Amino acid sequence: MADLHSWCFSFFLVMAVVGNATAAYYAPVFRPTAWKQAYATFYGDETAAETMGGACGYGNLFSSGYGTATAALSSVLFNNGYRCGQCFQIRCVKSQLCYRGSPITTITATNLCPPNWAKDSNNGGWCNPPRTHFDMSKPAFMKIAQWKAGIVPVMFRSFFLVMAVVGNATAAYYAPVFRPTAWKQAYATFYGDETAAETMGGACGYGNLFNSGYGTATAALSSVLFNNGYGCGQCFQIRCVKSQLCYRGSPITTITATNLCPPNWAKDSNNGGWCNPPRTHFDMSKPAFMKIAQWKAGIVPVMFRRVPCVRKGGLRFTFQGNGYWLLVYVMNVAGGGDIAQMWVKGSKTGWISMSHNWGASYQAFSTLGGQALSFKLTSYTSHETIIAWNVAPSNWQVGLTYSGNVNFH
């Protein structure tokens, strides 16, 4: 790791507490991906003058702090610019012109290596899709192989960044990550019985809450909290206060927002219209309500706060629609629990922006049948963006649920 540079901070962020440290300062810890195969060439000369500027828009790479340890990425890696600034370790392999010991160098992605359709992918069209290729600055290339090699097979890996608490260390670079909010006042009721059968389905579109992993620890939100569906999947801690029917010690329970508690304009907001705006209200499943108060209370004042959602495994995607319209429900969302934006990519398309339908669903009016599908998502709360590659195979079907291998932090 000695070749990692201080400017390599353009990664997905995790806020993690490690050991028994208690300080409030965060330092970066890098976590590498698995090594993968690719090829590398170089462009320009030893001055790296030809690498200045580039598709990422960094301008003079010396002034912007990147120097000569840079590379242009083939379009597969460049990913429409979303890989700009990402750092990779690269080592030359399986060539007599590799330096002895296969030394590792670290580069930053600063440019696009465009396809050259006039040449064969194996004879000059090195950056033609679907090739994974690095066109390095000459100084960077010369750290792994003799320049006269021209092109060499390489192994590469990228990094994501973990923000870890480490004593009294200080770090100048970290992105906002969702943490528990301050406690606020609200009220809570319950609906349904002990089986929570009436809570199944709901405005977020999660269907059977047992199958989708939420169980009975759920609640419907008043429209102020529901936020036109952007509140779907958010997690809240709730405790009963100021009622003789609260359990002793005011125990805390954690719920996930899975439904909307609609206004009831036929009733006064303080007498049955509990979810009328601007009231902040939780209509909990009965099993969840019974963790904070006796069910006979009916309605109780509560304190609540947003907390990060802890989920097992990756995001889950349930498909509806047809060959020309794809409707996707996103479930098992960790971190903020919510989705602000979503894109889909077929194996034959670029990234297609999806529009928010309702609840936790997003839609794309595109012909995507017969293509493997990947998804890119941005959290509504933390603004973290992640990519779930190859979630569904080319023979995907509506009515099925597919799992990704990534989740928010």
N, C-alpha and C positions, 0 to 999 in steps of 0.2 A: 504493500500500500504506500510505499515511500514516494511513489511517483504521482500520487493524487495531489491536485493543486487546490489552493484555498478558494478558488473561484468556482469549483464544481458543486453548486448548490441547487441546480435546477432539477429537482426530483420530487416525486410524490413524498408527502411528509407523514410521519407517524410521531405522535407525542407519547413517549413511553417512559415510565418510571422504572428504574432498574436498581437492584440492590436495596440498601436501606438509606440511601441518600435523602436528605430532607431539604436541601437548598432549593431555592426557587429559580435557579439559573439552568439553562439548557445548552448543551453542546452537541454538535453533529456527530453521529455515528453512521458509517456507511455500511450498507448491506448489499453485497453483490448478487447478481443473478447467476444462473448456470452458464458455463462456457458454451458458445455456439460457433459453428463454422461459417466462414465468409472468405472474401478475397480483398486484397488491398493493392492500390496503385498510388501514385503521387502526381501532383501537378505543381507547376512552377519550379523555381530554383531554390537555392539555399537561403535566399533572402526572404522567401515566402511572400514576396510582394504581390504575386498573383492571387493569393488567398484573401487579400483584404477585401472588405465589402462582403458580398455574398448574399444568398437568398434569405438568410436570417436577419439581415439588416443591422449587423453589429458594427458596420463601418470599419474604421481602422482597428484591427484586432489587438494592436499594442496598446492603443489608448483605452480600449474597452476591457483590457485585462486578460485577454485570451492568448496573446502572443503567437507563437508558431505551433503550439501543440493542438492543432485543429484538423478537421477533416470535413469533406463534403460527403453526404450520405446518399446512397441510391434511394429512389423514391419509396421503396418498400420500407426502409428505415426512416426516411425523412417524414413520412406520415403527414403530408400536407402542412409541414412546419411545426407540428406538435412535438417533434424531437429536438427542435432548436435548443441549444444550451445543455443538452444531456451529455453526460460524460461516459466514455467507454474505455475499458482497458483492452489493449490489442497486443497479441504476440504472434510472431511469424512461426509457421510450422511446415514441415514436409517439403522444405526447399533447401538445397545446398547453399543458397545465398542468404539464408537466415543466419543471424549472429548466433554464435555458440551459446547454449544455455537458454535459448528462446526468451530473451529479456522482454519484459512487459513495459509498454508505454501507455500513458493515459492522454486521451484527446477529448476535445469538446466539439460537438456538432455545430458548425457555423455556416454551412452552405449546403446546397443541393447539387448532387451529381446527376444531371438530367439524362434521360434515355438517349441513345444514339441509334435510331431505328435503321439507319443506313448500313449498320454493321451487325454482324452476327453476335449474339450474346456471349459466345465463347471466343470471339476474335475481334475485340475492340469495343463492342457494345456492353462493356462491363457493368454498366449501371442500368441496363434494360431490365424491367420487371420480368420475372419475380426475383432477380438476383439480389442477394444481400452483399453490399459492396461499400468499401470505404476508399474514397479518393483523398489521400492524406496530403498535408503539406510535405514538401521534400524533407525539411528538418525532422518532422515527426516520423516519416517513413524510415529515415536513416538511423533511427533509434532501434529498429527491429530487424532491418535487413540492409544489404548492400543496394545502393540506388540502382545499379546496373541490372538488378533483377527485373525491374519494370513492374511486374505483378507477382504477388506471392499469396499462397493460401494462408489464412490467419484463423486464430481463435479469438473471439471477443466476448466481453460481458459488459453489461451496464450496471448501474447502481440505483438504489433508492435510498432515501435519507431517513434515519431515525433520530428524533430529537430526544436525548436521554438526559435525565437529571444526574449530574456528576459533581458532587461536592460543591465547591464554590466556583466552578468553571463558568465562564461567560462566553456567549456566542453572539455574533452580530447578525446571523442569518437564520430566521425561521419564519414560517408562514402561520397565519392564524389557524388554529385547530379548535374545534368545538369543545368546550368544557361546561360543567354544570353552571347554570345561571343562578341568580339570587332567588331566594324563596319569595313567593308572591301569594296573595290571598285569592281564594275562589270558593266555589261550592261544588259538592258532589252528590249525585243520586246514583241509582242503579236501575238497570232494566233486565228483564228476563228472570230466570230462576237459577238454581244452583248448577244446572247443567250447562248454562251459558248458550243454550241452543239458539236463542233469539239474537245473539250477537254475531252469529255466522253471516257471511256475506258482508254487507255494509257498503257505504259509499266509496271506500278506498279500493274496492274490487279485489280484496284478498281471498274471497271465497271461503272455503272451509278453513277456519283459523287454526285448527289442529294440524291439518295437512300443510298449511303454509308456515307453520312453526311459531305462531303467536299464542296459541292456547287460549286460556281464559283471562290472562293478565292484560286485558284490553279495556278501551273506553271509547265512547263517542264524544267528540268535541263540539262545543258550541261554535257557531260560525266564526266568531272572532278568533278562536284558536285554530279552527279547521283551515282557514286561509285559502279558500277555493281549492282545497285538495293538497296544497303544498305542505300542510301539517300531517298528512298521512305518513305513517311509519315513525314519527317522532316519539321519543321516549320521555316519560315524566315520572318523577318521584312524587308521591302524594302522601300526606299524613293528616289525619283528622285532628281538629283543634276546637277548643271552646264549646264542647258539647259533652254532656254527661254520658252520652252513649258512645263516645270515642273509647277505644281500648286504652287501658292504662299504659302510660309511657309513650303514647302517641307514635305507635310503630309506623314505619315507612314501607310502602309497597311501590313497585315500579310497574308501569303499564305502557302499552304501545297504543298509539292512536290508529284505530282501524275503521272508524265510522264518523258520520256527521250526526250531531244532535240538532235537528232543524228547529227554527223558531216556531212558537205556538202563539200566534198573534191573537187567538181567541181568549187567551188568559193573560192576566197581569204578570209582569216579569218577576214579581215577588210572591206570586201565588199560582204556581203551575207552569208559567212560561219561563222556566229556569234557563232555557237556552236562547232566549230572545237577546239580540244585540242591545247594548254592548256588554252583556254579562259574560264573564269568564267561567265556564262551567264544564264539569266532567260528568258524563252519564256512563258510569262504570258497569262492567259485567258484575253480576251479583257475587261471584266468587272473589273478584278483586275488591269490591266494596267491603266484603266481610273480613278482609285482612286489616282494615283500619277502624271499623266501627260495627256496632250491632246493626243487623239489617233492618230492625224495626224502627231505626232512626229515620229512615226515608230520605232525608236530606241533611247534610252536615256541612259546616264550614271547614275548609281545608287550607293547608299551605301546599304549594306545589313548586317544582322547579324542573326545567329541562335538564336532561342528563344524556351522555353519550349512550347509544344503543350498543349492546354487546351481543353479537350474533356468531353462531358457529357456521363455518363454511363461507362460500361465496354468494354473490347475488343470485337471485332466481328470477327467471323471466317466463311468464305465462303468455302464450300467443293466442290471439283471437284475430278475426278478420278473414281475408281471402288473398288470392294471388296478387291483387292490385292495391290492397289496403291492409297494412299490418298494424294491429293494436297490441301493445305489450304492457302487461302489468308487472311492475318491478317489486320484488319482495325480498325479505331477509336482508334489509339494508342496515349496515352497521354505521357507527359514527353518529352523524346528525340524524340518520334514519330517513332522510328525505331526499328528493330529487328536484333540481331546478331546471336542468336541461338534459337532453338526451339525443344521441345520434345513432344511426344504424349504418353499417357498412356491409354490403354483400361482397362475395368473392369476386364479382365482376363490376363493382361500383366503387366510387369514392365515398366519403362520409356524407350521409344524408341527414339533414336536421329533422328531428321529429317534433311535432307540436304536442302540447299538453292537452289531453282529452278531458279527463276528470279524475279526481282521486289520485291514485298512484299509476295512472296509465298514460302512455304516450303513443302517438300514431304517426305512420309514414304512408303517404299515398304514392307508392312506388311498386314497380314490378320486381319482386324479390324472390319469387319462387325459383327453386332449383339452385339456389346459391347458399353457401355457408354464411352465417350471419355473425357479425361482431357488433358490440355496442360500446359507445363512449358515454359516460355520465358525469354530470357535475352536481355536487351536493348543494342543496339550497342553503344550508346553514354554514358549512365550512368552506364552500367554494372549491373544495378539492375535486380534481378531475381524474378519473381512472378509465382504463380501457379493458373490457372483457373480450378477449380475442376468441373467435371460433366457438361461440357459445352454442350455436345450433348447426347441425350438419346440413348439407344441401337438400336432403329429403325431409326437412322439418315440416311439421304439421300444426295446424291450429288446434287448440284444445289441449296441447301438451305444455309441460313446464320444463325448461332447460336451465341448467346450473352453470354459472361462471366460476372461475377460480380466483377472483379478486373481490375485494370489498373495501368500503371506506374505513378510515382510521378514526 
